Amino acid sequence: MSENKEFKEFPRSKKYDFKWMCKNEMGPNSIWLTEFLTKEMDLKPGMKVLDIGCGMAMSSIFLAKEFGVEVWATDLWISATDNLKRIKKEGLEDQIYPIYADVHSLPFPYDFFDAIVSIDSYHYFGTDEIFFLEFSKYLKSNGQIGIVVPGLLNEFDNVPNELRDVWDNEFYTFHSIDWWRKHLEKTGLVKIEKADTLPNSWDIWMKWEKILKESGLCKRNGDTELLLADNGKYLTFPRLIARKKV
């Protein structure tokens, strides 16, 4: 298995064990994507952060360790009890609070969080035209929201021929960074501070798939077939960071 130190794009991630990442993964490497996102966010110790769609809570653990923030690790697919076990192993039970909840009925007061992050999950619920109008109420004025999702370099009307045999209906939630910028900007609720994509996204994604295969720990089919069909032409990781207007 490759060594984490080989990936110079993610210096903070070097201290995290690949076997731990592989064992708890649910898609693209959430530790790498969280590092990519937070490079451009203003996170400070003691801040209250909502990690929405946190999966196995790896992103939450990264946030707590690297920035000293308090994290509400919230997911609908993974039980809070299971995430608490992972959190306790890291000695972070006083800093990370696992929550089992649907994003459409969150158990939090409005204006509670200093920041919201979403790694590889926002596209599952955030493409709805009116979703952000309600969701943004949980964020304090002047707070940041940061999103990294699988997406497209450019929008297309029809699925390209190269991707038709591997295209799944859920991939229709994939969009370009320009689409995401307009999607949040038109609400009038936020100012966009960063809208770009992860450099060398395809190579990084493919390297992660190779690591997963070598580990023998992957519990899903993986994305190798999709990436091979794409060959770096369409897929990427859009990053969007916005600040809620006062």
C-alpha positions as CSV (number, residue, x, y, z in Angstrom):
1,M,0.0,0.0,0.0
2,S,1.2,3.5,-0.8
3,E,2.5,5.7,2.0
4,N,0.5,8.7,2.9
5,K,3.6,10.9,2.9
6,E,3.8,10.5,-0.9
7,F,0.8,12.8,-1.4
8,K,2.4,16.3,-1.1
9,E,-0.9,18.0,-1.9
10,F,-2.2,17.1,1.5
11,P,0.5,17.8,4.2
12,R,-1.9,17.7,7.1
13,S,-3.3,14.3,6.1
14,K,0.1,12.6,6.3
15,K,-0.4,11.8,10.0
16,Y,-3.5,9.7,9.3
17,D,-3.1,6.0,8.7
18,F,-4.2,4.7,5.3
19,K,-5.6,1.5,6.8
20,W,-7.8,3.6,9.1
21,M,-9.0,5.6,6.0
22,C,-9.7,2.5,4.0
23,K,-11.6,0.8,6.8
24,N,-13.9,3.8,7.3
25,E,-14.2,5.1,3.7
26,M,-17.5,5.6,1.9
27,G,-16.2,7.1,-1.4
28,P,-13.5,9.5,-2.4
29,N,-10.9,10.1,0.4
30,S,-12.7,12.4,2.8
31,I,-9.6,13.3,4.8
32,W,-7.9,14.6,1.6
33,L,-11.1,16.5,0.6
34,T,-11.5,18.0,4.0
35,E,-7.9,19.3,4.0
36,F,-8.5,20.7,0.5
37,L,-11.6,22.5,1.7
38,T,-10.3,23.8,5.0
39,K,-7.2,25.4,3.4
40,E,-9.5,28.3,2.4
41,M,-11.7,28.4,5.5
42,D,-11.3,30.5,8.6
43,L,-11.6,27.8,11.3
44,K,-10.5,28.7,14.9
45,P,-10.4,26.7,18.1
46,G,-13.7,26.6,20.0
47,M,-15.8,27.3,16.9
48,K,-19.1,25.3,16.6
49,V,-19.0,23.4,13.3
50,L,-21.7,21.3,11.6
51,D,-20.3,18.4,9.6
52,I,-23.3,17.5,7.5
53,G,-23.3,14.1,5.8
54,C,-20.2,13.1,7.8
55,G,-20.3,9.4,7.0
56,M,-18.0,7.5,9.3
57,A,-16.9,10.8,11.0
58,M,-13.4,10.9,9.5
59,S,-13.9,14.4,8.3
60,S,-15.2,15.4,11.8
61,I,-12.1,13.8,13.4
62,F,-9.8,15.8,11.1
63,L,-11.6,19.0,11.8
64,A,-11.4,18.5,15.6
65,K,-7.7,17.5,15.6
66,E,-6.4,20.0,13.1
67,F,-8.4,23.1,14.1
68,G,-9.6,22.5,17.7
69,V,-13.2,23.1,16.8
70,E,-16.3,21.5,18.3
71,V,-18.0,19.3,15.7
72,W,-21.6,18.1,15.4
73,A,-21.0,15.0,13.2
74,T,-24.3,14.5,11.5
75,D,-25.4,11.7,9.2
76,L,-28.5,9.7,8.2
77,W,-26.8,6.6,6.8
78,I,-24.4,5.9,9.8
79,S,-25.6,5.5,13.3
80,A,-24.5,7.9,16.0
81,T,-23.6,5.0,18.2
82,D,-21.1,3.6,15.6
83,N,-19.6,7.0,15.1
84,L,-19.2,7.6,18.8
85,K,-17.1,4.4,19.0
86,R,-14.7,5.8,16.3
87,I,-14.7,9.2,18.1
88,K,-13.9,7.7,21.4
89,K,-10.9,5.7,19.9
90,E,-9.5,9.1,19.0
91,G,-10.1,10.5,22.5
92,L,-12.4,13.2,21.0
93,E,-15.8,12.5,22.7
94,D,-15.7,15.9,24.5
95,Q,-15.2,17.7,21.2
96,I,-17.2,15.7,18.6
97,Y,-20.9,15.0,19.1
98,P,-22.4,12.3,16.8
99,I,-25.9,13.0,15.6
100,Y,-28.2,10.7,13.6
101,A,-30.6,13.0,11.7
102,D,-32.1,13.8,8.3
103,V,-30.8,17.0,6.8
104,H,-34.4,18.2,6.2
105,S,-35.3,18.0,9.9
106,L,-32.1,18.9,11.9
107,P,-32.4,19.0,15.7
108,F,-30.5,22.3,16.1
109,P,-31.5,25.9,16.8
110,Y,-31.1,28.5,14.1
111,D,-28.0,30.8,14.2
112,F,-26.1,28.1,16.1
113,F,-23.0,27.2,14.0
114,D,-20.0,29.3,13.2
115,A,-19.3,27.1,10.2
116,I,-20.8,24.3,8.1
117,V,-18.8,21.8,6.1
118,S,-20.0,19.1,3.8
119,I,-17.6,16.5,2.2
120,D,-18.9,14.3,-0.6
121,S,-22.5,14.6,0.5
122,Y,-24.1,18.0,-0.3
123,H,-25.0,17.0,-3.9
124,Y,-27.4,14.4,-2.5
125,F,-29.7,17.0,-1.0
126,G,-28.4,20.4,-1.9
127,T,-29.3,20.6,-5.5
128,D,-32.9,21.4,-4.5
129,E,-33.8,24.9,-5.5
130,I,-35.2,25.9,-2.0
131,F,-33.1,23.7,0.3
132,F,-30.5,26.3,1.1
133,L,-33.1,28.8,2.1
134,E,-33.9,26.7,5.2
135,F,-30.5,25.1,5.7
136,S,-28.7,28.4,5.9
137,K,-30.7,29.4,9.0
138,Y,-28.6,27.1,11.1
139,L,-25.5,29.2,10.3
140,K,-24.7,32.4,12.1
141,S,-24.4,35.7,10.3
142,N,-20.9,36.0,8.8
143,G,-20.4,32.3,9.2
144,Q,-18.9,30.2,6.5
145,I,-20.2,27.2,4.6
146,G,-17.7,25.0,2.7
147,I,-18.6,22.3,0.3
148,V,-16.6,19.7,-1.7
149,V,-18.4,17.2,-3.9
150,P,-17.8,15.0,-6.9
151,G,-18.8,17.0,-10.0
152,L,-18.1,18.0,-13.6
153,L,-15.5,20.2,-15.2
154,N,-18.3,21.5,-17.5
155,E,-22.0,20.9,-17.6
156,F,-23.5,18.7,-20.4
157,D,-27.0,18.2,-21.6
158,N,-26.6,14.6,-22.6
159,V,-24.4,11.9,-21.0
160,P,-21.2,11.6,-23.1
161,N,-20.9,8.4,-25.1
162,E,-17.8,7.4,-23.0
163,L,-19.8,7.4,-19.8
164,R,-23.1,5.9,-20.9
165,D,-22.3,2.3,-19.9
166,V,-21.1,3.3,-16.4
167,W,-23.5,6.2,-15.7
168,D,-25.8,5.9,-12.6
169,N,-28.8,8.0,-12.1
170,E,-27.3,9.5,-8.9
171,F,-24.6,11.0,-11.1
172,Y,-27.2,13.5,-12.3
173,T,-26.4,15.4,-9.1
174,F,-22.9,16.1,-10.4
175,H,-22.5,19.7,-11.5
176,S,-19.7,22.1,-12.4
177,I,-18.3,24.7,-10.1
178,D,-20.0,27.4,-12.1
179,W,-23.4,25.7,-11.6
180,W,-22.8,25.5,-7.8
181,R,-21.7,29.1,-7.6
182,K,-24.9,30.3,-9.3
183,H,-27.0,27.9,-7.3
184,L,-26.0,29.4,-4.0
185,E,-25.4,33.0,-5.2
186,K,-28.9,33.4,-6.5
187,T,-30.3,33.0,-3.1
188,G,-28.9,36.3,-2.1
189,L,-28.0,34.9,1.3
190,V,-24.2,34.5,0.9
191,K,-21.2,36.0,-0.6
192,I,-19.0,33.5,-2.6
193,E,-15.4,33.5,-1.3
194,K,-14.0,30.6,-3.2
195,A,-15.2,28.6,-6.3
196,D,-12.7,26.3,-7.9
197,T,-11.8,22.6,-8.3
198,L,-9.2,20.3,-6.9
199,P,-6.1,20.4,-9.2
200,N,-5.4,17.0,-10.7
201,S,-8.7,15.7,-9.4
202,W,-8.8,12.6,-11.7
203,D,-5.3,11.5,-10.8
204,I,-5.9,11.9,-7.1
205,W,-9.2,10.1,-7.2
206,M,-7.7,7.2,-9.2
207,K,-4.8,6.9,-6.8
208,W,-7.2,6.5,-4.0
209,E,-9.1,3.8,-5.9
210,K,-5.8,2.0,-6.3
211,I,-5.0,2.3,-2.6
212,L,-8.4,0.9,-1.7
213,K,-8.0,-2.1,-4.0
214,E,-4.5,-2.8,-2.6
215,S,-5.9,-2.6,1.0
216,G,-8.5,-5.3,0.5
217,L,-10.7,-3.3,2.9
218,C,-13.1,-1.7,0.5
219,K,-16.7,-2.9,1.0
220,R,-18.2,-1.4,-2.2
221,N,-17.6,-1.7,-5.9
222,G,-15.5,1.5,-6.1
223,D,-15.3,4.1,-8.8
224,T,-12.5,2.7,-10.9
225,E,-14.7,1.7,-13.8
226,L,-16.3,5.2,-13.9
227,L,-12.9,6.9,-13.7
228,L,-11.4,4.7,-16.5
229,A,-14.3,5.6,-18.8
230,D,-14.0,9.3,-17.9
231,N,-10.2,9.3,-18.5
232,G,-9.9,12.8,-17.0
233,K,-12.3,14.5,-19.4
234,Y,-15.4,15.3,-17.3
235,L,-15.0,14.5,-13.6
236,T,-13.5,16.7,-10.9
237,F,-14.1,17.9,-7.3
238,P,-15.7,21.4,-7.1
239,R,-15.0,23.4,-4.0
240,L,-17.3,26.2,-2.9
241,I,-16.9,28.4,0.1
242,A,-19.4,31.1,0.9
243,R,-20.0,33.5,3.8
244,K,-23.5,34.2,5.1
245,K,-24.4,37.9,4.8
246,V,-25.1,39.9,7.9
